[in-house]
Amino acid sequence: MFDLPSIGNLIVSTLAFICVAWFVRRNLSPKLLLSEKGHSILVFVTATIVSWGAGVAVDKWVSVTPIEQVIPFMKSLALPLY
């Protein structure tokens, strides 16, 4: 099922898109492609792929919280959970 992205995903992927688009547009030699349209498409596709990957990484990092890892260990020790 499709899950909505988290706020962290949206923020990080937006910032990654802006930074990568600026970096690629600035450092990509215009001599590599014949047209400005091709240059713009390459910048857009590169920034989209990197921002999507950054968003997935944030969702993976946020999905496992430390308390979820600690609770089974505390239950095995029979300590009270406060």
Gaussian input, Z-matrix of N, CA and C with variables (Angstrom, degrees):
# hf/3-21g

backbone

0 1
 N
 C     1     B1
 C     2     B2     1     A1
 N     3     B3     2     A2     1     D1
 C     4     B4     3     A3     2     D2
 C     5     B5     4     A4     3     D3
 N     6     B6     5     A5     4     D4
 C     7     B7     6     A6     5     D5
 C     8     B8     7     A7     6     D6
 N     9     B9     8     A8     7     D7
 C    10    B10     9     A9     8     D8
 C    11    B11    10    A10     9     D9
 N    12    B12    11    A11    10    D10
 C    13    B13    12    A12    11    D11
 C    14    B14    13    A13    12    D12
 N    15    B15    14    A14    13    D13
 C    16    B16    15    A15    14    D14
 C    17    B17    16    A16    15    D15
 N    18    B18    17    A17    16    D16
 C    19    B19    18    A18    17    D17
 C    20    B20    19    A19    18    D18
 N    21    B21    20    A20    19    D19
 C    22    B22    21    A21    20    D20
 C    23    B23    22    A22    21    D21
 N    24    B24    23    A23    22    D22
 C    25    B25    24    A24    23    D23
 C    26    B26    25    A25    24    D24
 N    27    B27    26    A26    25    D25
 C    28    B28    27    A27    26    D26
 C    29    B29    28    A28    27    D27
 N    30    B30    29    A29    28    D28
 C    31    B31    30    A30    29    D29
 C    32    B32    31    A31    30    D30
 N    33    B33    32    A32    31    D31
 C    34    B34    33    A33    32    D32
 C    35    B35    34    A34    33    D33
 N    36    B36    35    A35    34    D34
 C    37    B37    36    A36    35    D35
 C    38    B38    37    A37    36    D36
 N    39    B39    38    A38    37    D37
 C    40    B40    39    A39    38    D38
 C    41    B41    40    A40    39    D39
 N    42    B42    41    A41    40    D40
 C    43    B43    42    A42    41    D41
 C    44    B44    43    A43    42    D42
 N    45    B45    44    A44    43    D43
 C    46    B46    45    A45    44    D44
 C    47    B47    46    A46    45    D45
 N    48    B48    47    A47    46    D46
 C    49    B49    48    A48    47    D47
 C    50    B50    49    A49    48    D48
 N    51    B51    50    A50    49    D49
 C    52    B52    51    A51    50    D50
 C    53    B53    52    A52    51    D51
 N    54    B54    53    A53    52    D52
 C    55    B55    54    A54    53    D53
 C    56    B56    55    A55    54    D54
 N    57    B57    56    A56    55    D55
 C    58    B58    57    A57    56    D56
 C    59    B59    58    A58    57    D57
 N    60    B60    59    A59    58    D58
 C    61    B61    60    A60    59    D59
 C    62    B62    61    A61    60    D60
 N    63    B63    62    A62    61    D61
 C    64    B64    63    A63    62    D62
 C    65    B65    64    A64    63    D63
 N    66    B66    65    A65    64    D64
 C    67    B67    66    A66    65    D65
 C    68    B68    67    A67    66    D66
 N    69    B69    68    A68    67    D67
 C    70    B70    69    A69    68    D68
 C    71    B71    70    A70    69    D69
 N    72    B72    71    A71    70    D70
 C    73    B73    72    A72    71    D71
 C    74    B74    73    A73    72    D72
 N    75    B75    74    A74    73    D73
 C    76    B76    75    A75    74    D74
 C    77    B77    76    A76    75    D75
 N    78    B78    77    A77    76    D76
 C    79    B79    78    A78    77    D77
 C    80    B80    79    A79    78    D78
 N    81    B81    80    A80    79    D79
 C    82    B82    81    A81    80    D80
 C    83    B83    82    A82    81    D81
 N    84    B84    83    A83    82    D82
 C    85    B85    84    A84    83    D83
 C    86    B86    85    A85    84    D84
 N    87    B87    86    A86    85    D85
 C    88    B88    87    A87    86    D86
 C    89    B89    88    A88    87    D87
 N    90    B90    89    A89    88    D88
 C    91    B91    90    A90    89    D89
 C    92    B92    91    A91    90    D90
 N    93    B93    92    A92    91    D91
 C    94    B94    93    A93    92    D92
 C    95    B95    94    A94    93    D93
 N    96    B96    95    A95    94    D94
 C    97    B97    96    A96    95    D95
 C    98    B98    97    A97    96    D96
 N    99    B99    98    A98    97    D97
 C   100   B100    99    A99    98    D98
 C   101   B101   100   A100    99    D99
 N   102   B102   101   A101   100   D100
 C   103   B103   102   A102   101   D101
 C   104   B104   103   A103   102   D102
 N   105   B105   104   A104   103   D103
 C   106   B106   105   A105   104   D104
 C   107   B107   106   A106   105   D105
 N   108   B108   107   A107   106   D106
 C   109   B109   108   A108   107   D107
 C   110   B110   109   A109   108   D108
 N   111   B111   110   A110   109   D109
 C   112   B112   111   A111   110   D110
 C   113   B113   112   A112   111   D111
 N   114   B114   113   A113   112   D112
 C   115   B115   114   A114   113   D113
 C   116   B116   115   A115   114   D114
 N   117   B117   116   A116   115   D115
 C   118   B118   117   A117   116   D116
 C   119   B119   118   A118   117   D117
 N   120   B120   119   A119   118   D118
 C   121   B121   120   A120   119   D119
 C   122   B122   121   A121   120   D120
 N   123   B123   122   A122   121   D121
 C   124   B124   123   A123   122   D122
 C   125   B125   124   A124   123   D123
 N   126   B126   125   A125   124   D124
 C   127   B127   126   A126   125   D125
 C   128   B128   127   A127   126   D126
 N   129   B129   128   A128   127   D127
 C   130   B130   129   A129   128   D128
 C   131   B131   130   A130   129   D129
 N   132   B132   131   A131   130   D130
 C   133   B133   132   A132   131   D131
 C   134   B134   133   A133   132   D132
 N   135   B135   134   A134   133   D133
 C   136   B136   135   A135   134   D134
 C   137   B137   136   A136   135   D135
 N   138   B138   137   A137   136   D136
 C   139   B139   138   A138   137   D137
 C   140   B140   139   A139   138   D138
 N   141   B141   140   A140   139   D139
 C   142   B142   141   A141   140   D140
 C   143   B143   142   A142   141   D141
 N   144   B144   143   A143   142   D142
 C   145   B145   144   A144   143   D143
 C   146   B146   145   A145   144   D144
 N   147   B147   146   A146   145   D145
 C   148   B148   147   A147   146   D146
 C   149   B149   148   A148   147   D147
 N   150   B150   149   A149   148   D148
 C   151   B151   150   A150   149   D149
 C   152   B152   151   A151   150   D150
 N   153   B153   152   A152   151   D151
 C   154   B154   153   A153   152   D152
 C   155   B155   154   A154   153   D153
 N   156   B156   155   A155   154   D154
 C   157   B157   156   A156   155   D155
 C   158   B158   157   A157   156   D156
 N   159   B159   158   A158   157   D157
 C   160   B160   159   A159   158   D158
 C   161   B161   160   A160   159   D159
 N   162   B162   161   A161   160   D160
 C   163   B163   162   A162   161   D161
 C   164   B164   163   A163   162   D162
 N   165   B165   164   A164   163   D163
 C   166   B166   165   A165   164   D164
 C   167   B167   166   A166   165   D165
 N   168   B168   167   A167   166   D166
 C   169   B169   168   A168   167   D167
 C   170   B170   169   A169   168   D168
 N   171   B171   170   A170   169   D169
 C   172   B172   171   A171   170   D170
 C   173   B173   172   A172   171   D171
 N   174   B174   173   A173   172   D172
 C   175   B175   174   A174   173   D173
 C   176   B176   175   A175   174   D174
 N   177   B177   176   A176   175   D175
 C   178   B178   177   A177   176   D176
 C   179   B179   178   A178   177   D177
 N   180   B180   179   A179   178   D178
 C   181   B181   180   A180   179   D179
 C   182   B182   181   A181   180   D180
 N   183   B183   182   A182   181   D181
 C   184   B184   183   A183   182   D182
 C   185   B185   184   A184   183   D183
 N   186   B186   185   A185   184   D184
 C   187   B187   186   A186   185   D185
 C   188   B188   187   A187   186   D186
 N   189   B189   188   A188   187   D187
 C   190   B190   189   A189   188   D188
 C   191   B191   190   A190   189   D189
 N   192   B192   191   A191   190   D190
 C   193   B193   192   A192   191   D191
 C   194   B194   193   A193   192   D192
 N   195   B195   194   A194   193   D193
 C   196   B196   195   A195   194   D194
 C   197   B197   196   A196   195   D195
 N   198   B198   197   A197   196   D196
 C   199   B199   198   A198   197   D197
 C   200   B200   199   A199   198   D198
 N   201   B201   200   A200   199   D199
 C   202   B202   201   A201   200   D200
 C   203   B203   202   A202   201   D201
 N   204   B204   203   A203   202   D202
 C   205   B205   204   A204   203   D203
 C   206   B206   205   A205   204   D204
 N   207   B207   206   A206   205   D205
 C   208   B208   207   A207   206   D206
 C   209   B209   208   A208   207   D207
 N   210   B210   209   A209   208   D208
 C   211   B211   210   A210   209   D209
 C   212   B212   211   A211   210   D210
 N   213   B213   212   A212   211   D211
 C   214   B214   213   A213   212   D212
 C   215   B215   214   A214   213   D213
 N   216   B216   215   A215   214   D214
 C   217   B217   216   A216   215   D215
 C   218   B218   217   A217   216   D216
 N   219   B219   218   A218   217   D217
 C   220   B220   219   A219   218   D218
 C   221   B221   220   A220   219   D219
 N   222   B222   221   A221   220   D220
 C   223   B223   222   A222   221   D221
 C   224   B224   223   A223   222   D222
 N   225   B225   224   A224   223   D223
 C   226   B226   225   A225   224   D224
 C   227   B227   226   A226   225   D225
 N   228   B228   227   A227   226   D226
 C   229   B229   228   A228   227   D227
 C   230   B230   229   A229   228   D228
 N   231   B231   230   A230   229   D229
 C   232   B232   231   A231   230   D230
 C   233   B233   232   A232   231   D231
 N   234   B234   233   A233   232   D232
 C   235   B235   234   A234   233   D233
 C   236   B236   235   A235   234   D234
 N   237   B237   236   A236   235   D235
 C   238   B238   237   A237   236   D236
 C   239   B239   238   A238   237   D237
 N   240   B240   239   A239   238   D238
 C   241   B241   240   A240   239   D239
 C   242   B242   241   A241   240   D240
 N   243   B243   242   A242   241   D241
 C   244   B244   243   A243   242   D242
 C   245   B245   244   A244   243   D243

   B1=1.4419
   B2=1.5246
   B3=1.2724
   B4=1.4602
   B5=1.5242
   B6=1.3158
   B7=1.4618
   B8=1.5235
   B9=1.3094
   B10=1.4538
   B11=1.5245
   B12=1.3219
   B13=1.4652
   B14=1.5225
   B15=1.3136
   B16=1.4577
   B17=1.5318
   B18=1.3194
   B19=1.4708
   B20=1.5297
   B21=1.3200
   B22=1.4673
   B23=1.5096
   B24=1.3313
   B25=1.4591
   B26=1.5208
   B27=1.3114
   B28=1.4701
   B29=1.5247
   B30=1.3253
   B31=1.4697
   B32=1.5288
   B33=1.3308
   B34=1.4711
   B35=1.5279
   B36=1.3345
   B37=1.4651
   B38=1.5265
   B39=1.3189
   B40=1.4704
   B41=1.5265
   B42=1.3265
   B43=1.4651
   B44=1.5292
   B45=1.3380
   B46=1.4675
   B47=1.5209
   B48=1.3352
   B49=1.4639
   B50=1.5234
   B51=1.3190
   B52=1.4644
   B53=1.5286
   B54=1.3293
   B55=1.4684
   B56=1.5282
   B57=1.3299
   B58=1.4647
   B59=1.5252
   B60=1.3250
   B61=1.4663
   B62=1.5256
   B63=1.3256
   B64=1.4646
   B65=1.5262
   B66=1.3511
   B67=1.4569
   B68=1.5283
   B69=1.3288
   B70=1.4686
   B71=1.5288
   B72=1.3266
   B73=1.4709
   B74=1.5264
   B75=1.3188
   B76=1.4586
   B77=1.5333
   B78=1.3422
   B79=1.4671
   B80=1.5225
   B81=1.3233
   B82=1.4602
   B83=1.5287
   B84=1.2986
   B85=1.4561
   B86=1.5342
   B87=1.3182
   B88=1.4632
   B89=1.5259
   B90=1.3208
   B91=1.4593
   B92=1.5252
   B93=1.3464
   B94=1.4556
   B95=1.5176
   B96=1.3093
   B97=1.4636
   B98=1.5212
   B99=1.3124
   B100=1.4598
   B101=1.5193
   B102=1.3244
   B103=1.4612
   B104=1.5243
   B105=1.3034
   B106=1.4630
   B107=1.5212
   B108=1.3323
   B109=1.4613
   B110=1.5280
   B111=1.3034
   B112=1.4673
   B113=1.5222
   B114=1.3266
   B115=1.4580
   B116=1.5313
   B117=1.3149
   B118=1.4663
   B119=1.5242
   B120=1.3175
   B121=1.4672
   B122=1.5271
   B123=1.3210
   B124=1.4581
   B125=1.5290
   B126=1.3168
   B127=1.4642
   B128=1.5180
   B129=1.3228
   B130=1.4592
   B131=1.5268
   B132=1.3248
   B133=1.4634
   B134=1.5312
   B135=1.3093
   B136=1.4634
   B137=1.5210
   B138=1.3228
   B139=1.4625
   B140=1.5233
   B141=1.3196
   B142=1.4619
   B143=1.5155
   B144=1.3282
   B145=1.4686
   B146=1.5244
   B147=1.3173
   B148=1.4672
   B149=1.5303
   B150=1.3309
   B151=1.4650
   B152=1.5227
   B153=1.3213
   B154=1.4610
   B155=1.5309
   B156=1.3114
   B157=1.4604
   B158=1.5179
   B159=1.3254
   B160=1.4641
   B161=1.5220
   B162=1.3187
   B163=1.4659
   B164=1.5125
   B165=1.3248
   B166=1.4682
   B167=1.5264
   B168=1.3255
   B169=1.4624
   B170=1.5274
   B171=1.3302
   B172=1.4649
   B173=1.5180
   B174=1.3238
   B175=1.4615
   B176=1.5231
   B177=1.3280
   B178=1.4711
   B179=1.5220
   B180=1.3310
   B181=1.4567
   B182=1.5265
   B183=1.3256
   B184=1.4586
   B185=1.5256
   B186=1.3241
   B187=1.4574
   B188=1.5245
   B189=1.3196
   B190=1.4582
   B191=1.5166
   B192=1.3146
   B193=1.4612
   B194=1.5236
   B195=1.3093
   B196=1.4610
   B197=1.5355
   B198=1.3298
   B199=1.4548
   B200=1.5235
   B201=1.3226
   B202=1.4623
   B203=1.5272
   B204=1.3072
   B205=1.4516
   B206=1.5275
   B207=1.3317
   B208=1.4521
   B209=1.5235
   B210=1.3180
   B211=1.4661
   B212=1.5293
   B213=1.3438
   B214=1.4722
   B215=1.5329
   B216=1.3258
   B217=1.4656
   B218=1.5214
   B219=1.3342
   B220=1.4641
   B221=1.5272
   B222=1.3301
   B223=1.4611
   B224=1.5210
   B225=1.3209
   B226=1.4556
   B227=1.5219
   B228=1.3369
   B229=1.4669
   B230=1.5297
   B231=1.3256
   B232=1.4675
   B233=1.5325
   B234=1.3241
   B235=1.4602
   B236=1.5190
   B237=1.3263
   B238=1.4713
   B239=1.5311
   B240=1.3188
   B241=1.4592
   B242=1.5160
   B243=1.2945
   B244=1.4640
   B245=1.4843
   A1=109.54
   A2=115.96
   A3=121.92
   A4=110.24
   A5=117.25
   A6=122.46
   A7=109.10
   A8=115.06
   A9=119.73
   A10=109.76
   A11=117.65
   A12=119.60
   A13=110.86
   A14=115.25
   A15=120.43
   A16=109.70
   A17=114.77
   A18=119.81
   A19=110.22
   A20=116.14
   A21=119.76
   A22=111.98
   A23=116.14
   A24=121.48
   A25=109.80
   A26=116.90
   A27=120.61
   A28=112.08
   A29=116.08
   A30=119.91
   A31=110.55
   A32=116.34
   A33=119.96
   A34=111.29
   A35=117.03
   A36=118.20
   A37=111.64
   A38=117.55
   A39=119.98
   A40=110.99
   A41=116.56
   A42=119.91
   A43=111.26
   A44=116.49
   A45=119.58
   A46=110.84
   A47=117.24
   A48=120.40
   A49=110.95
   A50=116.82
   A51=120.99
   A52=110.69
   A53=116.77
   A54=120.25
   A55=112.13
   A56=116.75
   A57=119.80
   A58=110.73
   A59=117.35
   A60=119.60
   A61=110.60
   A62=117.04
   A63=120.39
   A64=110.13
   A65=116.84
   A66=121.07
   A67=111.75
   A68=116.79
   A69=120.09
   A70=110.40
   A71=116.71
   A72=119.21
   A73=111.09
   A74=116.15
   A75=120.59
   A76=112.15
   A77=116.35
   A78=120.00
   A79=115.00
   A80=118.62
   A81=120.42
   A82=109.24
   A83=114.77
   A84=119.38
   A85=109.59
   A86=118.07
   A87=119.74
   A88=113.03
   A89=118.33
   A90=121.48
   A91=112.13
   A92=117.69
   A93=120.43
   A94=112.20
   A95=117.11
   A96=120.97
   A97=109.92
   A98=115.25
   A99=119.29
   A100=112.98
   A101=117.34
   A102=118.53
   A103=111.35
   A104=115.09
   A105=121.34
   A106=110.55
   A107=116.08
   A108=120.68
   A109=110.70
   A110=116.99
   A111=121.05
   A112=112.06
   A113=115.75
   A114=121.71
   A115=110.07
   A116=117.06
   A117=121.82
   A118=111.69
   A119=117.23
   A120=120.79
   A121=109.98
   A122=117.80
   A123=121.01
   A124=111.46
   A125=117.33
   A126=120.95
   A127=110.63
   A128=117.34
   A129=121.67
   A130=111.71
   A131=117.48
   A132=120.70
   A133=110.78
   A134=117.47
   A135=120.77
   A136=111.19
   A137=117.27
   A138=120.61
   A139=111.43
   A140=117.95
   A141=121.14
   A142=111.43
   A143=117.21
   A144=120.57
   A145=111.12
   A146=117.29
   A147=120.06
   A148=110.84
   A149=117.84
   A150=119.41
   A151=111.37
   A152=117.56
   A153=120.59
   A154=110.02
   A155=117.06
   A156=121.04
   A157=112.67
   A158=117.16
   A159=120.10
   A160=110.63
   A161=117.25
   A162=120.40
   A163=112.25
   A164=117.24
   A165=120.73
   A166=110.01
   A167=117.17
   A168=120.63
   A169=110.98
   A170=116.96
   A171=120.11
   A172=110.45
   A173=118.30
   A174=120.53
   A175=111.66
   A176=117.46
   A177=120.69
   A178=110.53
   A179=117.00
   A180=121.41
   A181=111.17
   A182=117.32
   A183=121.40
   A184=111.45
   A185=119.01
   A186=121.07
   A187=113.04
   A188=118.97
   A189=121.50
   A190=108.45
   A191=115.73
   A192=120.26
   A193=109.23
   A194=117.54
   A195=119.97
   A196=113.18
   A197=119.06
   A198=120.28
   A199=111.13
   A200=117.93
   A201=120.79
   A202=111.30
   A203=117.31
   A204=120.89
   A205=111.53
   A206=117.56
   A207=121.72
   A208=111.79
   A209=118.43
   A210=121.49
   A211=112.52
   A212=121.86
   A213=119.29
   A214=112.27
   A215=116.61
   A216=119.96
   A217=110.54
   A218=118.03
   A219=121.06
   A220=110.94
   A221=117.58
   A222=120.18
   A223=110.75
   A224=117.42
   A225=119.73
   A226=111.25
   A227=117.29
   A228=121.09
   A229=112.43
   A230=116.80
   A231=123.36
   A232=111.50
   A233=116.69
   A234=121.13
   A235=108.80
   A236=117.64
   A237=118.92
   A238=110.68
   A239=116.65
   A240=122.11
   A241=109.08
   A242=116.77
   A243=120.78
   A244=110.67
   D1=148.72
   D2=-178.81
   D3=-76.98
   D4=126.98
   D5=177.06
   D6=-106.55
   D7=142.37
   D8=176.46
   D9=-71.96
   D10=144.96
   D11=179.11
   D12=-71.55
   D13=155.00
   D14=177.99
   D15=-77.82
   D16=167.69
   D17=177.23
   D18=-63.24
   D19=-39.59
   D20=177.60
   D21=-60.50
   D22=-39.89
   D23=177.62
   D24=-60.54
   D25=-48.06
   D26=-178.25
   D27=-62.57
   D28=-42.79
   D29=-177.89
   D30=-67.95
   D31=-49.10
   D32=-177.17
   D33=-66.37
   D34=-41.90
   D35=-178.80
   D36=-68.44
   D37=-34.86
   D38=176.48
   D39=-65.61
   D40=-45.89
   D41=178.43
   D42=-64.32
   D43=-39.29
   D44=178.60
   D45=-64.88
   D46=-41.10
   D47=178.94
   D48=-60.47
   D49=-47.08
   D50=-178.30
   D51=-63.11
   D52=-45.50
   D53=-178.38
   D54=-66.34
   D55=-44.63
   D56=-178.52
   D57=-68.46
   D58=-40.54
   D59=178.60
   D60=-61.66
   D61=-42.77
   D62=178.85
   D63=-64.48
   D64=-45.59
   D65=-176.95
   D66=-64.53
   D67=-45.44
   D68=-178.29
   D69=-68.16
   D70=-42.94
   D71=179.68
   D72=-63.06
   D73=-35.88
   D74=-177.75
   D75=-74.27
   D76=-38.51
   D77=-171.78
   D78=-101.24
   D79=-9.71
   D80=179.30
   D81=-80.64
   D82=128.43
   D83=-178.70
   D84=-72.25
   D85=128.09
   D86=178.80
   D87=-67.72
   D88=-13.03
   D89=179.15
   D90=-74.78
   D91=-16.32
   D92=-178.33
   D93=-70.03
   D94=-32.41
   D95=-178.17
   D96=-116.42
   D97=153.46
   D98=-175.78
   D99=-79.87
   D100=-29.75
   D101=-174.94
   D102=-125.93
   D103=160.29
   D104=175.80
   D105=-68.55
   D106=-31.22
   D107=179.23
   D108=-64.72
   D109=-43.80
   D110=177.40
   D111=-63.24
   D112=-38.35
   D113=176.91
   D114=-61.95
   D115=-45.94
   D116=-179.75
   D117=-65.84
   D118=-38.88
   D119=178.91
   D120=-65.29
   D121=-42.68
   D122=178.95
   D123=-63.38
   D124=-41.63
   D125=177.11
   D126=-62.51
   D127=-45.18
   D128=-179.28
   D129=-63.15
   D130=-46.10
   D131=-178.01
   D132=-66.26
   D133=-42.47
   D134=178.86
   D135=-63.01
   D136=-46.50
   D137=179.96
   D138=-65.61
   D139=-35.99
   D140=178.57
   D141=-65.64
   D142=-45.22
   D143=-179.25
   D144=-64.35
   D145=-43.81
   D146=-179.32
   D147=-67.53
   D148=-41.01
   D149=-179.34
   D150=-69.10
   D151=-34.83
   D152=176.28
   D153=-64.42
   D154=-44.18
   D155=177.65
   D156=-63.34
   D157=-38.95
   D158=177.71
   D159=-65.54
   D160=-39.35
   D161=178.06
   D162=-65.52
   D163=-40.75
   D164=177.69
   D165=-64.86
   D166=-40.31
   D167=179.10
   D168=-62.84
   D169=-40.43
   D170=178.27
   D171=-65.18
   D172=-42.93
   D173=178.93
   D174=-63.38
   D175=-39.26
   D176=177.89
   D177=-66.57
   D178=-39.31
   D179=-177.86
   D180=-70.26
   D181=-38.00
   D182=-177.09
   D183=-81.49
   D184=-24.69
   D185=-172.88
   D186=-66.50
   D187=-29.04
   D188=178.43
   D189=-107.04
   D190=107.81
   D191=179.46
   D192=-92.21
   D193=154.44
   D194=-178.65
   D195=-61.21
   D196=-32.98
   D197=-178.34
   D198=-66.08
   D199=-31.59
   D200=177.04
   D201=-67.03
   D202=-26.79
   D203=178.02
   D204=-84.12
   D205=-25.72
   D206=-175.80
   D207=-84.54
   D208=-34.50
   D209=-174.45
   D210=-58.07
   D211=-47.07
   D212=178.36
   D213=-60.90
   D214=-36.79
   D215=178.67
   D216=-66.05
   D217=-42.11
   D218=179.98
   D219=-67.87
   D220=-35.63
   D221=177.11
   D222=-65.63
   D223=-35.14
   D224=179.28
   D225=-69.15
   D226=-26.37
   D227=177.57
   D228=-87.23
   D229=-7.77
   D230=-177.94
   D231=60.75
   D232=38.01
   D233=176.40
   D234=-90.61
   D235=147.87
   D236=178.09
   D237=-70.53
   D238=138.94
   D239=177.35
   D240=-93.35
   D241=121.01
   D242=178.77
   D243=-104.75

